[in-house]
Amino acid sequence: MTLDLRSDFLGPPTRAMLEAMAAAAAEPDGFELRENRHQRALEAHAAELLGKEDALLFPTCTLANLVAVMAQLRPGEVVVGDAESHCLTSETGGIAAIAGAMTRGLPGSAGQLPLDQLRAALDAPTDPQRLGARLVLLETTHNRSGGLPLPLAHIEQVGDTARSVGAGLHIDGARFFNAAVALGVSPAAMAAPATTVSISLNKGLCAPNGALLAGSRELIARALVLRQQLGGGIRPSGAIAAAGLVALETMLPQLQRDHDNARALAAGLGQVGFAATPQSGGTNIVLVDLGLPRAAIDAFLAALARQHVLAIAFGAGRIRLCLHRGVEASDIPTIISAFRAARAATGMAPQEN
Protein backbone atom coordinates (compact mmCIF):
# COMPACT_ATOMS: atom_id res chain seq x y z
CA MET A 1 0.00 0.00 0.00
CA THR A 2 1.22 3.50 -0.86
CA LEU A 3 0.93 6.18 1.82
CA ASP A 4 0.13 9.39 -0.03
CA LEU A 5 1.06 12.41 2.11
CA ARG A 6 1.23 14.97 -0.69
CA SER A 7 -1.90 16.76 0.58
CA ASP A 8 -4.72 16.29 3.04
CA PHE A 9 -7.28 16.56 0.25
CA LEU A 10 -6.25 12.97 -0.46
CA GLY A 11 -7.89 11.80 2.76
CA PRO A 12 -10.71 9.40 1.84
CA PRO A 13 -14.33 10.34 2.52
CA THR A 14 -16.17 8.39 5.19
CA ARG A 15 -18.89 5.85 4.48
CA ALA A 16 -21.43 8.30 5.95
CA MET A 17 -20.40 10.94 3.41
CA LEU A 18 -20.72 8.52 0.49
CA GLU A 19 -24.12 7.35 1.69
CA ALA A 20 -25.30 10.95 2.08
CA MET A 21 -24.11 11.72 -1.45
CA ALA A 22 -25.93 8.73 -2.91
CA ALA A 23 -29.17 9.62 -1.14
CA ALA A 24 -28.97 13.28 -2.20
CA ALA A 25 -28.17 12.37 -5.81
CA ALA A 26 -31.40 10.35 -5.96
CA GLU A 27 -33.53 13.37 -5.00
CA PRO A 28 -34.76 16.21 -7.22
CA ASP A 29 -32.08 18.88 -6.90
CA GLY A 30 -33.92 22.15 -7.48
CA PHE A 31 -33.64 24.75 -10.23
CA GLU A 32 -32.75 27.97 -8.40
CA LEU A 33 -29.14 28.59 -7.40
CA ARG A 34 -29.77 28.06 -3.68
CA GLU A 35 -32.90 25.95 -3.82
CA ASN A 36 -31.39 22.57 -2.99
CA ARG A 37 -32.19 21.62 0.59
CA HIS A 38 -28.82 20.01 1.24
CA GLN A 39 -26.97 23.10 0.03
CA ARG A 40 -29.10 25.39 2.16
CA ALA A 41 -28.60 23.14 5.20
CA LEU A 42 -24.83 23.11 4.67
CA GLU A 43 -24.67 26.88 4.24
CA ALA A 44 -26.85 27.54 7.27
CA HIS A 45 -24.80 25.17 9.44
CA ALA A 46 -21.52 26.71 8.31
CA ALA A 47 -22.78 30.24 8.95
CA GLU A 48 -23.89 29.29 12.46
CA LEU A 49 -20.63 27.47 13.18
CA LEU A 50 -18.62 30.51 12.10
CA GLY A 51 -20.89 33.07 13.72
CA LYS A 52 -21.74 34.77 10.42
CA GLU A 53 -25.06 35.75 8.88
CA ASP A 54 -24.74 33.63 5.76
CA ALA A 55 -22.47 31.31 3.79
CA LEU A 56 -22.19 30.21 0.17
CA LEU A 57 -21.01 26.94 -1.40
CA PHE A 58 -18.08 27.07 -3.83
CA PRO A 59 -16.31 24.37 -5.84
CA THR A 60 -12.88 25.39 -4.49
CA CYS A 61 -11.36 27.49 -1.72
CA THR A 62 -9.28 29.32 -4.35
CA LEU A 63 -12.47 30.61 -5.94
CA ALA A 64 -13.95 31.48 -2.55
CA ASN A 65 -10.84 33.54 -1.76
CA LEU A 66 -10.98 35.32 -5.10
CA VAL A 67 -14.66 36.18 -4.73
CA ALA A 68 -14.04 37.42 -1.18
CA VAL A 69 -11.55 39.92 -2.58
CA MET A 70 -13.81 40.97 -5.45
CA ALA A 71 -16.77 41.45 -3.13
CA GLN A 72 -14.84 43.85 -0.90
CA LEU A 73 -12.59 45.82 -3.27
CA ARG A 74 -12.73 47.95 -6.37
CA PRO A 75 -10.17 47.24 -9.12
CA GLY A 76 -6.95 49.09 -8.38
CA GLU A 77 -7.35 49.01 -4.61
CA VAL A 78 -4.76 47.26 -2.49
CA VAL A 79 -4.85 43.92 -0.66
CA VAL A 80 -2.30 43.55 2.16
CA GLY A 81 -1.17 40.15 3.38
CA ASP A 82 1.75 37.99 4.40
CA ALA A 83 4.14 37.64 1.47
CA GLU A 84 4.21 33.86 2.02
CA SER A 85 0.44 33.41 2.20
CA HIS A 86 -1.28 31.03 -0.19
CA CYS A 87 -3.43 33.77 -1.74
CA LEU A 88 -0.34 35.72 -2.74
CA THR A 89 1.94 32.86 -3.79
CA SER A 90 -0.14 29.96 -5.04
CA GLU A 91 -3.42 31.04 -6.60
CA THR A 92 -2.00 31.96 -10.04
CA GLY A 93 -2.23 35.69 -9.49
CA GLY A 94 -6.03 35.67 -9.61
CA ILE A 95 -6.26 38.67 -7.29
CA ALA A 96 -4.41 40.76 -9.86
CA ALA A 97 -5.52 39.05 -13.08
CA ILE A 98 -9.24 38.78 -12.32
CA ALA A 99 -10.05 40.99 -9.33
CA GLY A 100 -7.80 43.76 -10.68
CA ALA A 101 -6.44 44.45 -7.21
CA MET A 102 -2.92 45.42 -6.23
CA THR A 103 -1.23 43.14 -3.72
CA ARG A 104 1.25 44.16 -1.06
CA GLY A 105 3.08 41.37 0.71
CA LEU A 106 4.49 42.09 4.16
CA PRO A 107 7.31 40.07 5.77
CA GLY A 108 5.28 37.95 8.15
CA SER A 109 6.44 35.56 10.85
CA ALA A 110 4.66 32.19 10.54
CA GLY A 111 1.80 34.09 8.90
CA GLN A 112 1.60 36.82 11.53
CA LEU A 113 1.76 40.30 10.05
CA PRO A 114 4.07 43.01 11.42
CA LEU A 115 1.44 45.30 12.93
CA ASP A 116 3.46 48.50 12.54
CA GLN A 117 3.93 47.86 8.82
CA LEU A 118 0.28 46.87 8.46
CA ARG A 119 -0.83 50.13 10.07
CA ALA A 120 1.48 52.08 7.79
CA ALA A 121 0.09 50.32 4.72
CA LEU A 122 -3.50 50.95 5.76
CA ASP A 123 -2.82 54.56 6.75
CA ALA A 124 -0.97 55.46 3.54
CA PRO A 125 -2.50 58.58 1.97
CA THR A 126 -4.55 58.12 -1.18
CA ASP A 127 -4.85 60.40 -4.18
CA PRO A 128 -6.06 60.08 -7.78
CA GLN A 129 -2.90 58.12 -8.62
CA ARG A 130 -2.83 55.86 -5.55
CA LEU A 131 -5.84 53.95 -4.30
CA GLY A 132 -5.78 52.77 -0.72
CA ALA A 133 -5.44 49.42 0.98
CA ARG A 134 -8.99 48.27 1.69
CA LEU A 135 -8.56 44.61 2.60
CA VAL A 136 -6.22 42.53 4.75
CA LEU A 137 -5.63 38.82 4.18
CA LEU A 138 -4.69 36.27 6.84
CA GLU A 139 -4.14 32.55 6.36
CA THR A 140 -4.71 30.03 9.13
CA THR A 141 -3.34 27.51 9.41
CA HIS A 142 -0.29 28.92 7.63
CA ASN A 143 0.76 26.42 5.01
CA ARG A 144 4.33 27.51 4.35
CA SER A 145 5.10 27.59 8.08
CA GLY A 146 4.19 23.95 8.46
CA GLY A 147 0.54 24.32 9.36
CA LEU A 148 0.96 26.67 12.31
CA PRO A 149 -2.26 28.33 13.52
CA LEU A 150 -2.32 32.09 13.94
CA PRO A 151 -2.84 33.06 17.59
CA LEU A 152 -6.35 34.32 18.24
CA ALA A 153 -4.91 37.50 19.75
CA HIS A 154 -3.13 38.28 16.48
CA ILE A 155 -6.27 37.76 14.42
CA GLU A 156 -8.11 40.11 16.77
CA GLN A 157 -5.35 42.74 16.56
CA VAL A 158 -5.38 42.61 12.76
CA GLY A 159 -9.17 42.83 12.71
CA ASP A 160 -9.13 45.86 15.01
CA THR A 161 -6.45 47.53 12.88
CA ALA A 162 -8.40 46.95 9.68
CA ARG A 163 -11.70 48.17 11.14
CA SER A 164 -10.09 51.33 12.48
CA VAL A 165 -9.61 52.56 8.91
CA GLY A 166 -12.73 51.00 7.40
CA ALA A 167 -10.91 48.09 5.76
CA GLY A 168 -12.06 44.48 5.68
CA LEU A 169 -10.34 41.31 6.86
CA HIS A 170 -10.55 38.07 4.93
CA ILE A 171 -9.31 34.83 6.47
CA ASP A 172 -8.17 32.17 4.03
CA GLY A 173 -9.24 29.23 6.16
CA ALA A 174 -8.57 26.24 3.92
CA ARG A 175 -7.52 24.54 7.17
CA PHE A 176 -9.48 26.85 9.47
CA PHE A 177 -10.85 24.05 11.65
CA ASN A 178 -7.37 22.59 12.12
CA ALA A 179 -6.42 25.95 13.61
CA ALA A 180 -9.48 26.10 15.87
CA VAL A 181 -8.87 22.57 17.15
CA ALA A 182 -5.17 23.26 17.76
CA LEU A 183 -5.91 26.46 19.69
CA GLY A 184 -8.86 25.02 21.58
CA VAL A 185 -11.12 27.91 20.59
CA SER A 186 -14.52 27.92 18.91
CA PRO A 187 -14.64 28.52 15.15
CA ALA A 188 -16.98 31.46 15.76
CA ALA A 189 -14.51 33.14 18.11
CA MET A 190 -11.72 32.75 15.58
CA ALA A 191 -13.90 34.06 12.74
CA ALA A 192 -15.35 37.00 14.69
CA PRO A 193 -12.69 39.60 13.73
CA ALA A 194 -13.08 38.85 10.00
CA THR A 195 -15.56 40.23 7.50
CA THR A 196 -15.27 37.06 5.43
CA VAL A 197 -13.89 33.56 6.02
CA SER A 198 -13.31 30.78 3.51
CA ILE A 199 -13.13 27.13 4.50
CA SER A 200 -12.26 24.01 2.56
CA LEU A 201 -14.42 20.92 2.95
CA ASN A 202 -11.99 18.54 1.27
CA LYS A 203 -8.80 19.07 3.24
CA GLY A 204 -8.70 17.44 6.67
CA LEU A 205 -12.50 17.24 6.74
CA CYS A 206 -12.27 14.68 3.89
CA ALA A 207 -15.37 15.65 1.90
CA PRO A 208 -14.88 14.77 -1.77
CA ASN A 209 -15.14 18.39 -2.89
CA GLY A 210 -16.30 21.87 -2.02
CA ALA A 211 -15.58 25.03 -0.06
CA LEU A 212 -17.58 27.77 1.65
CA LEU A 213 -17.40 31.52 2.04
CA ALA A 214 -19.06 33.02 5.11
CA GLY A 215 -19.85 36.65 5.90
CA SER A 216 -22.67 39.15 6.16
CA ARG A 217 -25.86 38.66 4.14
CA GLU A 218 -24.93 41.66 2.01
CA LEU A 219 -21.47 40.30 1.18
CA ILE A 220 -22.75 36.81 0.45
CA ALA A 221 -25.45 38.21 -1.85
CA ARG A 222 -22.68 40.01 -3.74
CA ALA A 223 -20.57 36.85 -3.70
CA LEU A 224 -23.40 34.84 -5.28
CA VAL A 225 -23.44 37.14 -8.32
CA LEU A 226 -19.64 37.10 -8.60
CA ARG A 227 -19.50 33.32 -8.28
CA GLN A 228 -21.91 32.97 -11.19
CA GLN A 229 -20.00 35.48 -13.32
CA LEU A 230 -16.85 33.41 -12.80
CA GLY A 231 -18.57 30.15 -13.70
CA GLY A 232 -18.39 28.76 -10.19
CA GLY A 233 -22.01 27.83 -9.67
CA ILE A 234 -22.71 24.21 -8.79
CA ARG A 235 -25.89 22.61 -10.18
CA PRO A 236 -26.75 19.96 -9.19
CA SER A 237 -25.28 20.71 -5.78
CA GLY A 238 -27.08 18.21 -3.56
CA ALA A 239 -24.51 15.41 -3.52
CA ILE A 240 -21.54 17.69 -2.85
CA ALA A 241 -23.45 19.64 -0.19
CA ALA A 242 -24.71 16.52 1.58
CA ALA A 243 -21.18 15.16 1.95
CA GLY A 244 -19.95 18.57 3.10
CA LEU A 245 -22.58 18.75 5.82
CA VAL A 246 -21.58 15.32 7.14
CA ALA A 247 -17.95 16.50 7.11
CA LEU A 248 -18.73 19.60 9.18
CA GLU A 249 -20.87 17.66 11.62
CA THR A 250 -18.57 14.69 12.20
CA MET A 251 -14.94 15.28 11.26
CA LEU A 252 -13.53 17.70 13.84
CA PRO A 253 -12.36 14.84 16.12
CA GLN A 254 -10.40 13.44 13.15
CA LEU A 255 -8.39 16.66 12.97
CA GLN A 256 -6.98 16.15 16.46
CA ARG A 257 -5.89 12.62 15.51
CA ASP A 258 -4.14 14.04 12.44
CA HIS A 259 -2.36 16.61 14.63
CA ASP A 260 -1.24 13.92 17.06
CA ASN A 261 0.06 11.77 14.20
CA ALA A 262 1.93 14.74 12.70
CA ARG A 263 3.67 15.47 15.99
CA ALA A 264 4.60 11.81 16.42
CA LEU A 265 5.95 11.68 12.86
CA ALA A 266 8.01 14.87 13.29
CA ALA A 267 9.45 13.58 16.57
CA GLY A 268 10.23 10.18 15.08
CA LEU A 269 11.96 11.66 12.06
CA GLY A 270 13.99 13.86 14.39
CA GLN A 271 15.15 10.82 16.32
CA VAL A 272 16.65 9.25 13.18
CA GLY A 273 18.45 12.38 12.01
CA PHE A 274 15.94 14.40 9.98
CA ALA A 275 15.22 18.06 10.73
CA ALA A 276 11.42 17.87 10.92
CA THR A 277 9.07 20.56 12.23
CA PRO A 278 6.86 21.45 13.94
CA GLN A 279 6.96 18.99 16.81
CA SER A 280 4.70 21.09 19.03
CA GLY A 281 2.11 23.77 18.39
CA GLY A 282 1.45 22.58 14.87
CA THR A 283 -1.41 20.82 13.17
CA ASN A 284 -1.34 18.19 10.41
CA ILE A 285 1.62 19.36 8.30
CA VAL A 286 5.21 18.21 8.73
CA LEU A 287 8.08 20.00 6.99
CA VAL A 288 11.37 18.16 6.59
CA ASP A 289 14.38 20.36 5.85
CA LEU A 290 16.81 18.19 3.89
CA GLY A 291 19.15 21.09 3.06
CA LEU A 292 19.53 19.82 -0.53
CA PRO A 293 19.30 21.50 -3.94
CA ARG A 294 16.15 20.87 -5.99
CA ALA A 295 17.64 18.08 -8.12
CA ALA A 296 18.68 16.19 -5.00
CA ILE A 297 15.27 16.82 -3.43
CA ASP A 298 13.63 15.26 -6.49
CA ALA A 299 15.95 12.26 -6.24
CA PHE A 300 15.08 11.84 -2.56
CA LEU A 301 11.34 12.04 -3.32
CA ALA A 302 11.75 9.42 -6.04
CA ALA A 303 13.58 7.13 -3.60
CA LEU A 304 10.85 7.75 -1.03
CA ALA A 305 8.20 6.84 -3.62
CA ARG A 306 9.97 3.55 -4.24
CA GLN A 307 9.34 2.88 -0.56
CA HIS A 308 5.63 3.61 -1.17
CA VAL A 309 5.56 6.98 0.59
CA LEU A 310 4.65 10.10 -1.43
CA ALA A 311 5.55 13.69 -0.45
CA ILE A 312 6.16 16.96 -2.31
CA ALA A 313 8.98 19.49 -2.61
CA PHE A 314 8.14 22.60 -0.61
CA GLY A 315 10.52 25.51 -1.01
CA ALA A 316 14.27 25.63 -0.76
CA GLY A 317 15.62 22.33 0.54
CA ARG A 318 12.33 21.20 2.09
CA ILE A 319 9.64 18.60 1.57
CA ARG A 320 6.10 18.56 2.96
CA LEU A 321 3.96 15.77 4.35
CA CYS A 322 0.27 16.17 5.21
CA LEU A 323 -1.39 13.83 7.66
CA HIS A 324 -5.01 12.88 7.00
CA ARG A 325 -7.64 10.23 7.61
CA GLY A 326 -5.89 7.82 5.27
CA VAL A 327 -2.82 7.67 7.53
CA GLU A 328 -2.98 5.81 10.83
CA ALA A 329 -0.70 6.09 13.85
CA SER A 330 0.44 2.55 13.05
CA ASP A 331 1.77 3.82 9.68
CA ILE A 332 4.28 6.20 11.27
CA PRO A 333 7.08 3.62 11.76
CA THR A 334 6.65 2.64 8.09
CA ILE A 335 7.05 6.28 7.01
CA ILE A 336 10.16 6.72 9.15
CA SER A 337 11.67 3.52 7.74
CA ALA A 338 10.96 4.80 4.22
CA PHE A 339 12.85 8.01 5.01
CA ARG A 340 15.84 6.06 6.27
CA ALA A 341 15.83 3.86 3.16
CA ALA A 342 15.58 6.91 0.88
CA ARG A 343 18.49 8.54 2.68
CA ALA A 344 20.61 5.43 2.19
CA ALA A 345 19.61 5.14 -1.48
CA THR A 346 20.58 8.75 -2.23
CA GLY A 347 23.75 8.84 -0.14
CA MET A 348 22.46 11.61 2.08
CA ALA A 349 24.26 11.97 5.40
CA PRO A 350 22.22 12.07 8.64
CA GLN A 351 21.58 15.58 9.94
CA GLU A 352 22.61 16.87 13.32
CA ASN A 353 19.70 17.92 15.56
C-alpha positions in Angstrom: 0.0 0.0 0.0 1.2 3.5 -0.9 0.9 6.2 1.8 0.1 9.4 0.0 1.1 12.4 2.1 1.2 15.0 -0.7 -1.9 16.8 0.6 -4.7 16.3 3.0 -7.3 16.6 0.2 -6.3 13.0 -0.5 -7.9 11.8 2.8 -10.7 9.4 1.8 -14.3 10.3 2.5 -16.2 8.4 5.2 -18.9 5.9 4.5 -21.4 8.3 6.0 -20.4 10.9 3.4 -20.7 8.5 0.5 -24.1 7.4 1.7 -25.3 10.9 2.1 -24.1 11.7 -1.5 -25.9 8.7 -2.9 -29.2 9.6 -1.1 -29.0 13.3 -2.2 -28.2 12.4 -5.8 -31.4 10.4 -6.0 -33.5 13.4 -5.0 -34.8 16.2 -7.2 -32.1 18.9 -6.9 -33.9 22.1 -7.5 -33.6 24.8 -10.2 -32.8 28.0 -8.4 -29.1 28.6 -7.4 -29.8 28.1 -3.7 -32.9 25.9 -3.8 -31.4 22.6 -3.0 -32.2 21.6 0.6 -28.8 20.0 1.2 -27.0 23.1 0.0 -29.1 25.4 2.2 -28.6 23.1 5.2 -24.8 23.1 4.7 -24.7 26.9 4.2 -26.8 27.5 7.3 -24.8 25.2 9.4 -21.5 26.7 8.3 -22.8 30.2 9.0 -23.9 29.3 12.5 -20.6 27.5 13.2 -18.6 30.5 12.1 -20.9 33.1 13.7 -21.7 34.8 10.4 -25.1 35.7 8.9 -24.7 33.6 5.8 -22.5 31.3 3.8 -22.2 30.2 0.2 -21.0 26.9 -1.4 -18.1 27.1 -3.8 -16.3 24.4 -5.8 -12.9 25.4 -4.5 -11.4 27.5 -1.7 -9.3 29.3 -4.3 -12.5 30.6 -5.9 -14.0 31.5 -2.5 -10.8 33.5 -1.8 -11.0 35.3 -5.1 -14.7 36.2 -4.7 -14.0 37.4 -1.2 -11.5 39.9 -2.6 -13.8 41.0 -5.4 -16.8 41.4 -3.1 -14.8 43.8 -0.9 -12.6 45.8 -3.3 -12.7 47.9 -6.4 -10.2 47.2 -9.1 -6.9 49.1 -8.4 -7.3 49.0 -4.6 -4.8 47.3 -2.5 -4.8 43.9 -0.7 -2.3 43.5 2.2 -1.2 40.1 3.4 1.7 38.0 4.4 4.1 37.6 1.5 4.2 33.9 2.0 0.4 33.4 2.2 -1.3 31.0 -0.2 -3.4 33.8 -1.7 -0.3 35.7 -2.7 1.9 32.9 -3.8 -0.1 30.0 -5.0 -3.4 31.0 -6.6 -2.0 32.0 -10.0 -2.2 35.7 -9.5 -6.0 35.7 -9.6 -6.3 38.7 -7.3 -4.4 40.8 -9.9 -5.5 39.1 -13.1 -9.2 38.8 -12.3 -10.0 41.0 -9.3 -7.8 43.8 -10.7 -6.4 44.4 -7.2 -2.9 45.4 -6.2 -1.2 43.1 -3.7 1.3 44.2 -1.1 3.1 41.4 0.7 4.5 42.1 4.2 7.3 40.1 5.8 5.3 38.0 8.1 6.4 35.6 10.8 4.7 32.2 10.5 1.8 34.1 8.9 1.6 36.8 11.5 1.8 40.3 10.1 4.1 43.0 11.4 1.4 45.3 12.9 3.5 48.5 12.5 3.9 47.9 8.8 0.3 46.9 8.5 -0.8 50.1 10.1 1.5 52.1 7.8 0.1 50.3 4.7 -3.5 51.0 5.8 -2.8 54.6 6.7 -1.0 55.5 3.5 -2.5 58.6 2.0 -4.5 58.1 -1.2 -4.8 60.4 -4.2 -6.1 60.1 -7.8 -2.9 58.1 -8.6 -2.8 55.9 -5.6 -5.8 54.0 -4.3 -5.8 52.8 -0.7 -5.4 49.4 1.0 -9.0 48.3 1.7 -8.6 44.6 2.6 -6.2 42.5 4.8 -5.6 38.8 4.2 -4.7 36.3 6.8 -4.1 32.5 6.4 -4.7 30.0 9.1 -3.3 27.5 9.4 -0.3 28.9 7.6 0.8 26.4 5.0 4.3 27.5 4.4 5.1 27.6 8.1 4.2 24.0 8.5 0.5 24.3 9.4 1.0 26.7 12.3 -2.3 28.3 13.5 -2.3 32.1 13.9 -2.8 33.1 17.6 -6.3 34.3 18.2 -4.9 37.5 19.8 -3.1 38.3 16.5 -6.3 37.8 14.4 -8.1 40.1 16.8 -5.4 42.7 16.6 -5.4 42.6 12.8 -9.2 42.8 12.7 -9.1 45.9 15.0 -6.5 47.5 12.9 -8.4 47.0 9.7 -11.7 48.2 11.1 -10.1 51.3 12.5 -9.6 52.6 8.9 -12.7 51.0 7.4 -10.9 48.1 5.8 -12.1 44.5 5.7 -10.3 41.3 6.9 -10.6 38.1 4.9 -9.3 34.8 6.5 -8.2 32.2 4.0 -9.2 29.2 6.2 -8.6 26.2 3.9 -7.5 24.5 7.2 -9.5 26.8 9.5 -10.8 24.1 11.7 -7.4 22.6 12.1 -6.4 25.9 13.6 -9.5 26.1 15.9 -8.9 22.6 17.2 -5.2 23.3 17.8 -5.9 26.5 19.7 -8.9 25.0 21.6 -11.1 27.9 20.6 -14.5 27.9 18.9 -14.6 28.5 15.2 -17.0 31.5 15.8 -14.5 33.1 18.1 -11.7 32.7 15.6 -13.9 34.1 12.7 -15.3 37.0 14.7 -12.7 39.6 13.7 -13.1 38.8 10.0 -15.6 40.2 7.5 -15.3 37.1 5.4 -13.9 33.6 6.0 -13.3 30.8 3.5 -13.1 27.1 4.5 -12.3 24.0 2.6 -14.4 20.9 2.9 -12.0 18.5 1.3 -8.8 19.1 3.2 -8.7 17.4 6.7 -12.5 17.2 6.7 -12.3 14.7 3.9 -15.4 15.6 1.9 -14.9 14.8 -1.8 -15.1 18.4 -2.9 -16.3 21.9 -2.0 -15.6 25.0 -0.1 -17.6 27.8 1.6 -17.4 31.5 2.0 -19.1 33.0 5.1 -19.9 36.6 5.9 -22.7 39.1 6.2 -25.9 38.7 4.1 -24.9 41.7 2.0 -21.5 40.3 1.2 -22.8 36.8 0.5 -25.5 38.2 -1.9 -22.7 40.0 -3.7 -20.6 36.8 -3.7 -23.4 34.8 -5.3 -23.4 37.1 -8.3 -19.6 37.1 -8.6 -19.5 33.3 -8.3 -21.9 33.0 -11.2 -20.0 35.5 -13.3 -16.9 33.4 -12.8 -18.6 30.2 -13.7 -18.4 28.8 -10.2 -22.0 27.8 -9.7 -22.7 24.2 -8.8 -25.9 22.6 -10.2 -26.7 20.0 -9.2 -25.3 20.7 -5.8 -27.1 18.2 -3.6 -24.5 15.4 -3.5 -21.5 17.7 -2.8 -23.4 19.6 -0.2 -24.7 16.5 1.6 -21.2 15.2 1.9 -19.9 18.6 3.1 -22.6 18.8 5.8 -21.6 15.3 7.1 -17.9 16.5 7.1 -18.7 19.6 9.2 -20.9 17.7 11.6 -18.6 14.7 12.2 -14.9 15.3 11.3 -13.5 17.7 13.8 -12.4 14.8 16.1 -10.4 13.4 13.1 -8.4 16.7 13.0 -7.0 16.1 16.5 -5.9 12.6 15.5 -4.1 14.0 12.4 -2.4 16.6 14.6 -1.2 13.9 17.1 0.1 11.8 14.2 1.9 14.7 12.7 3.7 15.5 16.0 4.6 11.8 16.4 5.9 11.7 12.9 8.0 14.9 13.3 9.5 13.6 16.6 10.2 10.2 15.1 12.0 11.7 12.1 14.0 13.9 14.4 15.1 10.8 16.3 16.6 9.3 13.2 18.5 12.4 12.0 15.9 14.4 10.0 15.2 18.1 10.7 11.4 17.9 10.9 9.1 20.6 12.2 6.9 21.4 13.9 7.0 19.0 16.8 4.7 21.1 19.0 2.1 23.8 18.4 1.5 22.6 14.9 -1.4 20.8 13.2 -1.3 18.2 10.4 1.6 19.4 8.3 5.2 18.2 8.7 8.1 20.0 7.0 11.4 18.2 6.6 14.4 20.4 5.8 16.8 18.2 3.9 19.1 21.1 3.1 19.5 19.8 -0.5 19.3 21.5 -3.9 16.1 20.9 -6.0 17.6 18.1 -8.1 18.7 16.2 -5.0 15.3 16.8 -3.4 13.6 15.3 -6.5 16.0 12.3 -6.2 15.1 11.8 -2.6 11.3 12.0 -3.3 11.7 9.4 -6.0 13.6 7.1 -3.6 10.8 7.8 -1.0 8.2 6.8 -3.6 10.0 3.6 -4.2 9.3 2.9 -0.6 5.6 3.6 -1.2 5.6 7.0 0.6 4.7 10.1 -1.4 5.5 13.7 -0.5 6.2 17.0 -2.3 9.0 19.5 -2.6 8.1 22.6 -0.6 10.5 25.5 -1.0 14.3 25.6 -0.8 15.6 22.3 0.5 12.3 21.2 2.1 9.6 18.6 1.6 6.1 18.6 3.0 4.0 15.8 4.4 0.3 16.2 5.2 -1.4 13.8 7.7 -5.0 12.9 7.0 -7.6 10.2 7.6 -5.9 7.8 5.3 -2.8 7.7 7.5 -3.0 5.8 10.8 -0.7 6.1 13.8 0.4 2.6 13.0 1.8 3.8 9.7 4.3 6.2 11.3 7.1 3.6 11.8 6.7 2.6 8.1 7.0 6.3 7.0 10.2 6.7 9.2 11.7 3.5 7.7 11.0 4.8 4.2 12.9 8.0 5.0 15.8 6.1 6.3 15.8 3.9 3.2 15.6 6.9 0.9 18.5 8.5 2.7 20.6 5.4 2.2 19.6 5.1 -1.5 20.6 8.7 -2.2 23.7 8.8 -0.1 22.5 11.6 2.1 24.3 12.0 5.4 22.2 12.1 8.6 21.6 15.6 9.9 22.6 16.9 13.3 19.7 17.9 15.6 
